[in-house]
């Protein structure tokens, strides 16, 4: 009964998006073929529901409480939001409510950037949130680093403004492409105020021996909905090194599909999350070892307070023939409260025999002995607790080699603690 | 003894080292017409002279089954099962007077001899007195297709108050117990196959251990699927009252058949305060031939309820057979301090598919569970561990340790791990680790350099890989299981 009701509410929300598309269609940039195909699929299958295995722990029901409209043309300079961007001395591309804002951006040199429409080729067609993005996407940045260029650091910022009762939904579609031997550090920040829905898609291509460091900071409004779907293809000898910090959003899902498609490719999908209140955070990753001799590494740390709920779904697939694969995955959660809940589903799917794959998962509270150790040395209870939680997260964060990026992450952690103490 | 061994070798030779136990026994069968409907259920019920409440329960289960859909989430692929093309009842024809040992069909005894039911057991079946100081006795409840034909040791057991009999008999002799516990752990509408089983189950074992009794011997059931196109739907119910203990062994082999046969059993365990149930299985049903033709579909629901404080249920399984396995022996840890254990070895070769694991549901305080799963895939098989550890909000101090290791032999097979870890209590400590690897060249080289053949070396390494599970098996089973492992992997190492 209740399941049926939820589905109905979700269907109504899906229908609202489809209606919006019918109204906007003529004004949306680019070819409409992909948009129409996505709309057809959405009409047939709706939004992800609780009965789908990939969505068993994350229910979209809360989004049905709101009517989301396309965002109004941004007018203000949003100084409050800009001030919250990490202090990193690097060129930046700023999107406000899903639209590129040249006036707030400082485009990089040596990197080709194109904006004004959804970027990159179609990826993950059939994934429902990607289809929603394809259907309604208006803007995005296409970032291309040429062969052999070390492009330094670039900030990609998504700001969302609070328009009171008018809740915006935006679907940015970005693409990052690194040529052979190219290098880039992309710092990807999302923050905002109020209730909105940010449903982004990012397609990444890392060519032979290229190296992309991707630092993601999800600091969205505590009332917002944030869905980020990322597709990465890593060619021979390429490396995709990502770290995702999740602090914001009432309901968020971070879904990463990483394909190691050439030999000796490397992917790191590390993450740290701190959630409290009624927050729900989902980190889902699918790493496909398609070529032999590839390596993937994943450490995901989650701290849950109050009635927060954490979800981790991590799948490592090793295709037939992907011999000498080295896959490692560790997922640890710390529950700080009796109402917190953690659901983990690490998963291995292996079709090659000469592989080394392992995963580990732990869920528990702060170790009483460690706490006792600190207390016996005169550290106050709260301080000792904070110390241990920081140490727990440090294991993931210390792996970030980009110093300014790591410092920015740590600042976010401190801010989280500050809010906790307040 | 030697005759048994010879005939086994002969069979092995005929099937080219394939399924050792592929023979079928020609005896008269009493069969229900093909298909499934309410009349068939009434027929099964009347054949067994069942009370009305049980018939009603069956019909209700059938009605529930009709509304359900066959689950498709398991990582197995098989042709759609035509549930109307099966016989739902097949019993060896009895001449007169049931249950007297003398009247056991000699054909059956021969079958069991071939199956390797311990010779001593056959002696008991033949009425030979045991010699002084022999090893611990084992009581056998043998299930031949759908009917339990003979139960040994019942007198000895009865003296200590233990009830061990076919469930069809228990329905008549101990209706209050059966009615109280049947379906209390696995409700009729629990899942598709459990509902089907509840509607059409024909027989199985019933064990009741009264308060404070330690069952004086290990209890054992051998299942066989014999007739063509019969589904086997056993129902096992084991209830252990406060402070009781029982160790139950279940062994399975089935004759070689071309078509896929369906097996959908339900096993329910109930452990009250301080009670312990140890349930061990060796499953060696016909896995189909080297091309994946034939074999048993094994869709089993096994679940134990640790109802009382400090109760303990321990599942140990060695799964080498069946074309498709779908099996998740589970523990519901209700009582404070209850303990659940799951030790599993699953071997798949050729085209076998196994999707197996466990569920540990922590409800009571200070409950703990241990899961050790060893999967071995060879040939073109797929082997999946699927498990759930769920800690509910009130399970203070719950503890779980899970270890899933997979071993791949050959580059055409698959090994998969799908654990679900759900915690709603911060004081719960859950640990899960999984590894996948192949037999290391170093280990192989070491064994080979000491004169072992490639196959012996692999056998030894595999046995070592499974040691943590095999050591949980009762002695007789452990020996059989080690042999099974070696036999299952024969020819898969190149």
Interface residues (C-beta under 8 A of the other chain):
Chain A: X53 X320 X321 X323 X333 X335 X336 X337 X338 X339 X340 X341 X342 X343 X344 X345 X346 X347 X348 X349 X350 X351 X352 X353 X354 X355 X356 X357 X358 X359 X360 X361 X362 X363 X364 X365
Chain B: X73 X391 X393 X406 X408 X409 X410 X411 X412 X413 X414 X415 X416 X417 X418 X419 X420 X421 X422 X423 X424 X425 X426 X427 X428 X429 X430 X431 X432 X433 X434 X435 X436 X437 X438
